[in-house]
Amino acid sequence: MKYLIYGFGGIFIALIASVFIFNAVDDSLDYDSFKHISSYEEFPQMPEETYVIYWYGENCGYCTQIKVDVLEFADSNQADLKVYLSESSSTAGSPSSVLDPFDGITLTGTPTMIFVRNNVVIDLQVGSDKVLLMMEQINNGTYPFLAN
């Protein structure tokens, strides 16, 4: 009988601990937490001088893998950049209208991070590894396009 009481007590303590751990993880951020751009023509027309656009697909596996990192970056980044989001299947217009001026890359796949300054697309990084690297460089101050 004593072991039964210890067993139930252990289960109770484990349940209480799991509730605290579950509540400690902040799952409050989601794609809907951020302003979305609804048309490709709007990409270079936001009011900020410098900002980033994250172009993602709701059903993109790579986007899902980096979702938490991107949302945390959008919520708070070291350069204090505004981050807009754009979901690929619900964005109006042609993705080919968004062009990286240095190498001619257009929006070809998700995930993609787009850096805009003075209403001009300056950089476009395609793929989860490149998006993560871009966010890391922005956060540690080594992103080459941050300098004026």
VMD Tcl script that draws the C-alpha trace (Angstrom):
set ca {
  {0.00 0.00 0.00}
  {2.85 2.35 0.81}
  {4.34 1.88 -2.69}
  {0.97 2.60 -4.25}
  {0.80 5.93 -2.40}
  {4.39 6.74 -3.46}
  {3.51 5.83 -7.05}
  {0.47 8.12 -7.13}
  {2.47 10.86 -5.42}
  {5.22 10.56 -8.01}
  {2.71 10.73 -10.85}
  {1.09 13.80 -9.27}
  {4.45 15.56 -8.91}
  {5.37 14.67 -12.50}
  {2.07 16.10 -13.76}
  {2.56 19.33 -11.84}
  {6.15 19.64 -13.12}
  {5.05 19.05 -16.72}
  {2.42 21.81 -16.41}
  {5.12 24.26 -15.27}
  {7.50 23.19 -18.04}
  {4.75 23.39 -20.67}
  {3.78 26.90 -19.55}
  {7.43 28.03 -19.53}
  {7.68 27.44 -23.29}
  {6.25 30.42 -25.17}
  {4.11 29.13 -28.02}
  {2.23 32.39 -28.34}
  {4.05 33.46 -31.51}
  {2.59 32.32 -34.79}
  {2.62 33.57 -38.37}
  {-0.59 35.47 -37.63}
  {1.24 37.45 -34.92}
  {2.94 39.55 -37.60}
  {1.86 41.85 -40.42}
  {1.56 40.09 -43.75}
  {2.15 41.62 -47.15}
  {-0.61 40.52 -49.53}
  {0.89 41.41 -52.92}
  {4.35 41.19 -54.47}
  {4.05 44.76 -55.69}
  {3.90 45.87 -52.03}
  {7.24 44.24 -51.17}
  {9.32 47.39 -51.79}
  {6.65 49.81 -50.56}
  {6.59 49.48 -46.79}
  {7.00 52.68 -44.73}
  {10.27 51.72 -43.00}
  {13.56 52.68 -44.62}
  {15.00 49.21 -43.97}
  {13.07 46.01 -43.34}
  {12.97 42.29 -44.00}
  {10.30 40.14 -45.62}
  {10.04 36.45 -44.85}
  {8.35 34.59 -47.74}
  {7.14 31.20 -46.59}
  {4.77 28.41 -47.54}
  {2.18 27.15 -45.10}
  {2.87 23.56 -46.24}
  {6.63 23.97 -46.73}
  {8.57 21.45 -44.65}
  {11.70 23.61 -44.50}
  {9.60 26.60 -43.41}
  {8.12 24.49 -40.62}
  {11.62 23.45 -39.49}
  {12.78 27.06 -39.03}
  {9.42 28.57 -38.04}
  {10.27 29.14 -34.36}
  {13.63 30.74 -35.23}
  {12.04 33.04 -37.79}
  {9.19 34.08 -35.50}
  {11.58 34.80 -32.64}
  {13.74 36.85 -35.03}
  {10.65 38.71 -36.26}
  {9.60 39.41 -32.69}
  {13.00 40.65 -31.56}
  {16.26 41.01 -33.51}
  {19.47 42.81 -32.65}
  {19.18 45.26 -35.56}
  {15.62 46.17 -34.56}
  {14.45 45.53 -38.12}
  {10.77 45.34 -38.90}
  {9.96 41.89 -40.30}
  {6.99 41.39 -42.58}
  {5.68 38.02 -43.61}
  {4.20 36.85 -46.87}
  {2.61 33.44 -47.41}
  {3.42 32.22 -50.91}
  {0.03 30.79 -51.86}
  {-1.95 33.82 -50.69}
  {0.23 36.61 -52.11}
  {-1.28 38.31 -55.16}
  {0.68 39.01 -58.33}
  {3.77 37.46 -59.80}
  {6.72 36.38 -57.63}
  {9.03 37.08 -60.58}
  {8.45 40.80 -59.97}
  {10.70 40.53 -56.88}
  {14.28 40.50 -58.14}
  {17.65 40.49 -56.40}
  {19.54 43.25 -58.27}
  {22.98 41.70 -57.74}
  {22.51 38.22 -59.14}
  {19.11 38.32 -60.84}
  {17.50 35.75 -58.54}
  {13.72 35.95 -58.27}
  {11.42 34.30 -55.78}
  {11.64 30.66 -56.72}
  {10.95 28.76 -53.53}
  {10.28 28.96 -49.85}
  {11.65 29.81 -47.40}
  {13.14 33.09 -48.63}
  {14.31 36.13 -46.67}
  {14.32 39.46 -48.50}
  {16.23 42.53 -47.31}
  {14.80 45.88 -48.50}
  {16.34 49.35 -48.12}
  {14.90 52.59 -49.52}
  {12.21 50.70 -51.43}
  {14.76 48.53 -53.26}
  {15.30 44.80 -52.80}
  {18.96 44.62 -51.76}
  {19.35 40.93 -50.93}
  {17.33 37.78 -51.36}
  {18.32 34.55 -49.57}
  {16.59 31.31 -50.65}
  {16.59 28.16 -48.53}
  {16.43 27.43 -44.84}
  {20.21 27.39 -44.32}
  {20.64 30.76 -46.01}
  {17.68 32.27 -44.14}
  {19.09 31.09 -40.81}
  {22.54 32.43 -41.73}
  {21.08 35.80 -42.73}
  {19.23 36.10 -39.40}
  {22.38 35.11 -37.50}
  {24.46 37.70 -39.37}
  {21.87 40.41 -38.73}
  {21.80 39.52 -35.04}
  {25.57 39.51 -34.62}
  {26.13 42.64 -36.75}
  {28.05 40.96 -39.59}
  {25.36 41.13 -42.25}
  {27.02 43.12 -45.04}
  {23.94 45.11 -46.08}
  {23.26 46.54 -42.61}
  {26.02 49.10 -42.98}
  {24.89 52.29 -44.65}
}
mol new
graphics top color blue
foreach p $ca { graphics top sphere $p radius 0.5 }
foreach p [lrange $ca 0 end-1] q [lrange $ca 1 end] { graphics top cylinder $p $q radius 0.2 }
display resetview
